[in-house]
Amino acid sequence: MKIVIIGGTGLIGSKTAAILRQAGHDVAAVSPRTGVNTITGEGLKEGLTGADVVVDLSNSPSFEDKAVLEFFEASTRNLRDVEAEAGVRHHVALSIVGTDRTPENGYFRAKVAQEKLIVASGVPYTIVRSTQFLEFLGGIADSTTDGNIVRVSPGLFQPIAADDVAGFVADAALAAPRNGMVDIAGPERAPFDEIIARYLKAVGDPREVVRDPEARYFGGLVGDKSLVPLGDALIGRIGLEEWLSRR
């Protein structure tokens, strides 16, 4: 099976490519660095020739609200058009758990727009919605720091390791299209502020975490279950402690 991974040189893309290659599949990990650009269309037709499955793990170079929306809309439309012409049988995309529950977050709004385009594309699809990555905990803490204080919502949080994300994405690529969504999450669910506090303590960061129900997560308020699966989900194996021990 030929599988093309858009954004195949990134954090999740490189891990997914390795899993699929080890399983014996023909994998092309493409990105603007390899001459395939989903925004300009450069190299896209050639890059998708003969593809059975396309896995979209691309990400916007800018997280500014307007820029990220334009990125996902343009990229997904270009992929849709080329996939239809190339006869791609399955489109897999990585999205975010709760992306439709925090409309104040511009990045989440952009992912909702991407999902809608995928659903309407006519290409069989699977959307894998993931909780936040453990690899992003440091950046999350930085984003809400004021001096030595880190203000974090007490809403529930269930972060997942990138290795587990890649495994689930690879599984989705090899399975039949769901024409729907599947949620994936880490094995531990706890208040957001508690997980950030545990992470900072483990890495020797002296900042103090303050529980603040009004704290924003990249512009959006976090309710009790804004960022966790509400129903069935596939659960990863790697929890915070194990992930920290591997670093």
N, C-alpha and C positions, 0 to 999 in steps of 0.2 A: 504494500500500500504506500502511495506517495502522500506525504503529509507536509504541507508548507506552514511554517510558524512565522506569523507576522510579529515582529518584535522578538525574534528568536535569539537575539544576543543579550537580552536583558536578564534580570534576576530570575523570573519564572520561566522565561523562554529558554534560557540555556539549560536549566534543569529538566524541563519537559523534553527538550530535544535529546538530551542524553538518555532519558528513560526510553523514549521511543526507538532510538537507534539501537539500544541494547536489546530491545525486543525484535530487532531485525527489520525494521521499516525504513523506507527511503525518506529521509527527513531533510528538508531544506529550511535552514534557519535564516530568515531574511530580515533586513532592516535598511534604513537609509544608508548605513555604513557598508552594506553589501550591494548597494545600487538599486534597491527596491523601496520606493517612496509612495505610500498610500495617499498622501496629500496631493502631490504633483502628478501622480500616476506613472512616474518614471520607473521603468523596469517591471511594472506590475503585471502586464499581460504575459511577458516572458517568464516571470517568476512563478506564475500560477499555472503555466502550461502543464497538463498531465496530472494536476493535483486531484486526488480523491477527497482529501480533507484539508480545510484551511482552519488554522487555530489563530485567532486574533488576540495577541497579548500586547498590542501597541499601546503607547501612552503619550499623552501630550507633553511637549517640551515646556509648556507654560501652564501653570495652574490658575491663571487669571480667568475669571468667570467667562468672559466673552471668548477668549482664545481657546479655552478647553472645550467649550461647546462647539465652536467652529471646527476644531480638530476632529472630534469624534463624529460629527455629522459628515464632514467631507470625506474622511477616511472610510467610514462605513458605506457611504454611497458608492465610492470608487470600487471598494471590494465587492459590493453587491453586483455591480454591473459587470465586472471582469469575471467573477465567479459564475454568473449565469451564462456568459459566453463560453467559458472554459468547461462547463458541465460539472462543476464541483458538486459533490454529493452530500457534503456535510460541513457546515460552518459552526465552529466552536468559539465562543467568546467568553472572556473573563470579566465579570462585573462585581458588584459589591452588595453584600447582604444589607438590606435596609435602605438601599439607594433611593427608593421611592417614599421613604418615611421622614426624610430630612430635607425638605425643599429649599431651606435657606442656604444649604451647602451647594455652591456653584458646581463643584466637581461631580457631586451626586446627581444634580440636574442633567449634566452632560451625559452621564452614564445612562440615565433614563431615556434620553433622546436616542442614544446608541441602541439600546435594547429595542425601542419601538421600530427603528429602521430595520433591525435584524428580523424581527417578527414579521414585518410587512414585505420582506425582500423576495419571498417565494423560494429561497434556497433552504433546504432542510437544516435545522439548527439545534444547538444546545447552548444555553447560557448558563455558565457556572458562576453563581454568586458566592463570593467569599467574604468572610469576616476580615478584619484588618490583620496585616501580617505582623508577627512578632518582630521581624526585622525593622519595623517602622516605629517601635516604641520610643526610641531615643528622639526621633524627629517629632513625634507627637508631643512629647514632653517639652521639647524646645519651642514648639508652636504656641504653647499656652503658658510660657514662663514670663514672670514679671519680677526682675531682680533675682532673689533667691527662692521665690515662691512659684510653685507650679499649681495652677488651679485646674482641677479636673472634675468632671461630672461624676456622680455616684451611679449613673445608669449602668446597666449590665454590659459586660464586655467579654468577648470570647475569641481572643486572637489565635491565629493559626500560623504554623511555621511554613516558610516558603517551600521546603522539601515536601511537605504534605500537600500544599497547593498544587505543585507540579505533578505529583502522583495522581491527584484527582483529575487534573486537566488532561493528562495522558490517557487515563481511563475513559474519559468522555470522548476523546478523539477516536478511540478504538471501538467504542460502542455505537449502536444505531442512534440516529438523531432522536432526541426526545421531543423536538418541536415544543419545547418548554424550558423550564428553569430547574436547577438543582442547587440547593444551598450547601456550602461546606463551612466547617468551623473547627476551631481548636477543641481539645478535650476538656478544658477548664473554663467555667463561666463564673465570673466574680465581678464586683463593682469596678468600674473603670479606674477610679482613683486608687483602689487597692492594688490593682495590677501594675499601674505606673509606679506606685511607691515601692513595691517589691522589686521591680526592675531597677530603679535608681539605686536602691540600697545594695542590690547584688553587684552593680558595676562600680560601686564606690562613689556615687554622685551625691554630694551633700545637700542638694536642693530639697526643700520641704514641700510635700504634696498637701494641698488644702482641698478638702471636699467642698465643691461649690456647684449646687444644682443649676446655677445660671451660667456656668462656664460653657463656652462655645467650642465646638469641634469643627475647625476650619469653617467658621461662620454659622454653623447650625447648632441649635439647642439639642441636647441628647436626652431623650426620655428614658424611662426604665428599660424599654426593650427596643430602642431605636436601632441598635447596632448588632442585634443577635437574631438568629433564626426564630421564627414564630411557630414553625411546625417541624416536620421531619427534615433532617440534615445529615449529610455524611460527616463523620467526626474523625479528625486527624489523630495521630498517635503521639505527637511530640508536644508536651506541655512546656510551660515556662521554665521550670527547673531544669528539665532535660535539655531544652534549647540553650539555656545559659551555660550549662556544663559543656556543650559542644563548641562554644565560642572560643 
